[in-house]
Amino acid sequence: MEKQTLSRANMSNPRDRVRHIVVNTLTTISHATTPFISTFLFVHLAAPVFANIGGTNLASRTMVTRLCFLQKKVVNILNFSSSW
């Protein structure tokens, strides 16, 4: 896809200029937030997907592993902030 550019004729119209700015801003926002949304979905949908693949045992191990990882992260953050 080619990036749409405004010609001089279109730039003279204020509506086109505003539309161009709004579209570029929304595009940037959507591209910036995509990795965070993908990570959120992966973390929260991993256990149900593994439950379908490997049963409840695999889903439970996934949830326990995630819980241990998150607890370690929270403890490390709290320890680091209390050392100041």
C-alpha positions, -999 to 999 in steps of 0.1 A, spaced: 0 0 0 12 35 -8 10 61 19 -15 87 9 -1 121 4 -20 153 0 -14 174 -30 -12 212 -29 -48 214 -41 -61 192 -12 -39 210 13 -57 243 7 -89 227 20 -89 229 58 -112 198 61 -88 177 42 -59 189 63 -77 181 95 -88 147 82 -52 139 72 -39 148 106 -66 127 124 -61 97 102 -23 98 107 -27 102 145 -52 73 147 -30 51 126 0 58 148 -21 50 180 -34 18 166 1 6 156 16 16 190 -10 -3 210 -11 -35 190 18 -52 208 2 -45 242 -32 -58 232 -15 -89 216 5 -96 248 -26 -92 270 -46 -116 248 -18 -142 248 -14 -141 286 -51 -143 293 -61 -168 266 -31 -192 270 -48 -214 297 -81 -219 279 -62 -228 247 -40 -252 265 -70 -267 282 -84 -276 248 -51 -290 236 -38 -308 267 -67 -310 291 -71 -295 325 -36 -306 337 -18 -285 311 -42 -255 318 -35 -257 355 3 -259 350 0 -228 327 -19 -208 353 4 -218 381 35 -209 360 20 -176 351 11 -169 388 46 -177 400 61 -155 373 38 -126 382 44 -129 419 82 -128 414 78 -97 392 56 -80 418 80 -89 446 110 -76 426 92 -43 419 82 -38 455 117 -47 467 133 -23 443 109 6 452 114 1 489 152 3 486 150 39 476 
